[in-house]
């Protein structure tokens, strides 16, 4: 299930997995561009329509689908030219499409230590977390004054049930700069040396939309920074050299390809990373479709800048939309909700509702400017209070579904039922995140209450309201595994076995739509990919079992055999 994380540790293994040379079975042979390829011999699900549609054969030529139908018809039309691929009972689908994640994290994780709790990692308490950091220091021989960065930290899954502080970190690692990134990716805990580097001390004012936790009865920073207090720190963090990052482009993309994806999203792109991705494209280092979402806080650098054209591919890279982060994370208790968090705020605040990163007026000005410049919007919006703000800003801009603007509301976690008809009227597209039902369902019940938790990522209700939806992993917040994503949307079962919103469980075909046709629609590419249909890209995934015929409990154990991008094998198990 978590092979993509393990693969980061073993980069040489990843490069081995990416080989496209054919073993003995023809089913893995990649045709030359001048050839055509006929696929047959297994279930072929086209994803074309609201009900499952099967065909007997598909023909690909020059990276495009040129025939969909029965095998006899294919052979009559094309003869015996090219290659015939017998699926040998496996299932062929359109490839999976990442609807929201953080591609650059796949590169940066190589120089970070996994301090996540099971099943993402092995950390169960604060001593184990600190030992992980020490082991990383020793293994990598990091000198005094050097950086130790961890990822995946989740205070709710630690035995102590509290945030780690700089005091914990300083006692163990006083001579290094230490920063552990919260699992939400919306904050981190820093030790004293890292806080000094960040120029944060007892005189630092907490910025609007941010959190700086303080030690008890003191104004001294405790180490935890969230949201707008964390963003400037994140932007300054050291990262691999440009040469190292270029070398890591292939294994980073293989994380996606090995799970059947041919599209990756870089979900909040800083200018330095956008420049890097453009360099990687120039050097032909990209073999997936990578979609970049430049961040709103650097809009002055990219808006109307011909260096950053929106909406067109260049060697696999497309700048898709502006990303606005409107509120925080529900598990980090920084999502903006309209009622009190039952357990208080992340730094012990009373009567805490969370905060928005910007005001309603600022949001209205931003969205109006972006619409005037024909820049699509994808807006991180978790809490119902933030969703209210988004609805108001689209209304203020005078946009409706008739404008076909497809503003993507990333996560749309704590929707209320009354939001759904407004989404339909205004043309808002929810990009859901049902893995929360498993990873943090129990936490959300404690923090938000069962009623709100039961309506997390309400794909079923959204579909009934006429909305086209997607589902995602928010990698590296949770693993890319598409079958686990499917399972969470169908079972909605928490770590402890609680069912989080039984009435929002969906069927397997709907779950597949949220990983194929839904993500294609939200980026205006429904006529390019996401279906097996003549004229569209030959982006396929071959999997062990047909999920439409599996028990719900078995779906998460399905596996990818082959991933094909525009007719070429990019991953073979």
Helices and strands as residue ranges (DSSP letters): H 3-9, H 11-17, G 26-28, E 36-45, E 54-61, E 64-69, H 71-78, E 83-86, E 91-94, E 96-97, H 103-108, G 109-111, E 113-114, H 126-140, E 147-153, G 155-157, H 166-172, E 177-182, E 187-190, H 192-197, E 210-214, E 221-227, H 228-236, H 242-257, E 261-269, H 271-282, E 289-294, G 296-298, H 299-302, E 313-314, E 317-319, E 322-325, H 360-372, E 377-381, H 384-396, G 401-403, E 407-411, H 417-426, E 428-432, H 435-439, H 441-448, H 450-454, H 459-464, E 470-471, H 482-491, G 502-504, H 508-513, H 517-522, E 540-543, G 547-549, H 552-555, E 560-565, E 568-572
